[in-house]
Amino acid sequence: MADFALFKYLEKPSLLRVYILLADDVKVRLEAVARIIAEPYLEVKFRPDELPMDKVRIGGKLLLSLDTRVGTVSMYAHIDEVINARVLRVMGLESFAYSQQREYFRVNTAIKVVYSKETLSSKPSPKVATTTVNLSGNGVLISAEEPFTAGDTYELEFHLPDATGLMFCKGLVVRVDEKLRGGYEVAMTYHSIEPEDRDRIISFCLAEQRRLLRTKVQIVGF
């Protein structure tokens, strides 16, 4: 019997992450509001002009993911019907969950980060400012305009809100995803970081998650 544990966290329409496998086998990461129709069916509503309708297909696979107080709860699903350019009806297949260890606790947040590629040359690489997509005590996902190469190392400079001074570490590129509307999302794991700096990041992530859980997401007009 399939496990639909995600449904109990969707009693009210909720904003979650949606990973869609498109017709050209490209996987995209979007955000959408999910509403229960009748188990195992959900209505998933995306932002205007964000869903790539020319590449969405009936039967296409999705992964829905929601951060909760007990960890991340996810569910495999497939597209049952395309309602309109913003709304899909999906059928849940099976849910699964994992409790996030303290250092791996991830939060969706946009903070300033400055990166520069590590090089053996005496001439330093240019510094580029961007923002995070999500952050944890183990790594970071950032937005970038130019492509990165997995295995390269970058100097990272974090501007944590309400923190005293900047925080520096090195990040190792582990994944690069191209975005539909241009640019990239780059996942890095911390390659070299002081324990106290890791603790600062974890403390920020925990505080940010508590803030998000206290704040009711306003989805009117989404």
Secondary structure, 3 states (H helix, E strand, C coil): CCCCHHHHHCCCCEEEEEEEECCCCCEEEEEEEEEEEECCEEEEEECCCCCCHHHCCCCCEEEEEEEECCEEEEEEEEEEEECCCCEEEEEEEEEEEECCCHHHCCEECCCEEEEEECCCCCCCCCCEEEEEEEECCCEEEEEECCCCCCCCEEEEEEECCCCCCCEEEEEEEEEEEECCCCCEEEEEEEEECCHHHHHHHHHHHHHHHHHHHHCCCCCCCC
